[in-house]
Amino acid sequence: MTSNKAAGKSSTIWNRAFIAIFIINVILNLGQFMMNTLVPNFAEHLGATAVLVGMVSSMFAVTALGVRPIVGPATGYFRNNRLLAAAVGVIVLAFICYGLSDSIAMVVAGRLFHGMGMGFLAPLCLSLASEALPGDKIASGIGVFSLGQALATAVGPTLGLELVDTVGYHATFFVGAALMAIVLVLAWRLKATTPSREGGFRISWDKIVAPEVVLPSVIMFFLASAYSCINSFVLIYGKESGVEEIGLFFTAYAVCVLFTRPFSGKLADKYGLGRILVPAILIFALSFILISFARSLPMFLLSGAVSAFGYGICQPIVQTLCMKLVPQERRGVAGNTNYIGVDIGYLIAPSVAGAIVTAVQGKGGSALAGYSLMFQIMTIPIFIALLLFLWRRNRLPLSATEE
C-alpha cells in the first residue's frame, strides 16, 4: 500500500487543505441550520397546515435529486472549488427568496433553489474532506469534519430563533444569505486541482451512482427519513407542548455530538465500523420514543442528547463506509450516491409525517397527540435500517484494518 508521505498527503488530520474545508463547512452549516429550522416555522406562520409544512420542508429534495445526475460528471470535469462556489451562489439566491417571501408559493420557490445548491454541496464537501485526509484516519477525520455540522447545530437554530424575535423572519433570512456569501468567497479561494477532463463532460450511470455503496445509501435513506422529521417538526411540537426555548433541543444535540463524533471515529478506526453502528442505530430509535413522551424542556434536552448518540454517530459512520467501499477517484460519486439516499428520505418522510399528524387531528385528536404518535411511528424506518445492515454486514468492509 502506498504511504501517505509517498502519495504527497499529510499524515495528520489537521493539514492545510482539511482546515480550509473544515472552516467552510462550519460557516456553511451555520447558515443551513438557521434556515432549515426556521422555514417550517415560517410556513406555519404564513398559515400552512401540518401536511403543507411537511411538503414545504421536503421540497428542496425535489431539485436536489434532480441535479444528482450531473453532480458526478461535474466533479470530474470542473475544479471543485469553483463548483462549490457556484453551488453556494445558488443557495444565496434561495435565502434571498425566503427573505422576499410573503406566500407559501414563494417559500417553495426558495426551497427548490435551495435543493439545487444542496444537491452539489454535500457530496462536494465530503469528497474534498476525504481527499485531504490520510488513508488510515478516514473514519476519525470524517468524524472531526462533521463537528462543523455539530457546531452549527449548537448555534444555528437558537441564533435563528433569537434573530427572528429581534428583527423578524425576513431580515433573518437575509442574514443567512450574507453568511452564504462569505462561504462563496472562501470556496472560490480554496485550492483545488484541475481535472484532466479526458473524454469531456459526459453523463453516465457510473458517474451518478456507485453500485458499491447502494446498500449503505439505502440504510442512510431510512435513517435520514426519520431524522428529517425531527428537523421539520420538533420546534412546532415543542411549542404545542408549551415548552419555551425549544431551540435548545438542537443545542443539547450538538453539544453531545461534539463529544461523540471524535470519540466514535477513533473507536471505529480501532475496532471497526460494525461495532459502533449497531448500538448507535438502537440509541437513535430510543431518542424517538423519548421525544414522543417529552412535555418539558428537560425531557426535550434529554431527547436531543440521546439523538446525538444515535444519528450523530450513524451519519459519519455510514459516510465513512461509503468512502471505504470505493477507490479515491470514485469518492465524489460515492458521496453523491449516499446523498441520493438522504435526499429521497427528506423528500418523502416529512410529508408522510405531516399526514400522520393531520390524520390524528381529523379523527378528533389533538395536534400534540398527532405529533407524539408520528414520532413513535418514525422508529419503523430506523429498525428497517438496522435489519438491512445486519442482513448484509458480512459483505461490508467493517473491520478496523480493511480498506
Secondary structure, DSSP 4 states (H G I P E B T S, - for coil): ---TTTTT--SSSS-HHHHHHHHHHHHHHHHHHHHHHHHHHHHHHTT--HHHHHHHHHTHHHHHHHHHHHHHHHHTTS-HHHHHHHHHHHHHHHHHHHHH--SHHHHHHHHHHHHHHHHHHHHHHHHHHHHTS-GGGHHHHHHHHTHHHHHHHHHHHHHHHHHHHHH-HHHHHHHHHHHHHHHHHHHHHS--PPP--TT-S---HHHH--GGGHHHHHHHHHHHHHHHHHHHHHHHHHHHTT-TTTTHHHHHHHHHHHHHHHHHHHHHHHH-SHHHHHHHHHHHHHHHHHHHH--SHHHHHHHHHHHHHHHHHHHHHHHHHHHHTS-GGGHHHHHHHHHHHHHHHHHHHHHHHHHHHHHHHHTT--HHHHHHHHHHHTHHHHHHHHHHHHHHGGGS--SSS--
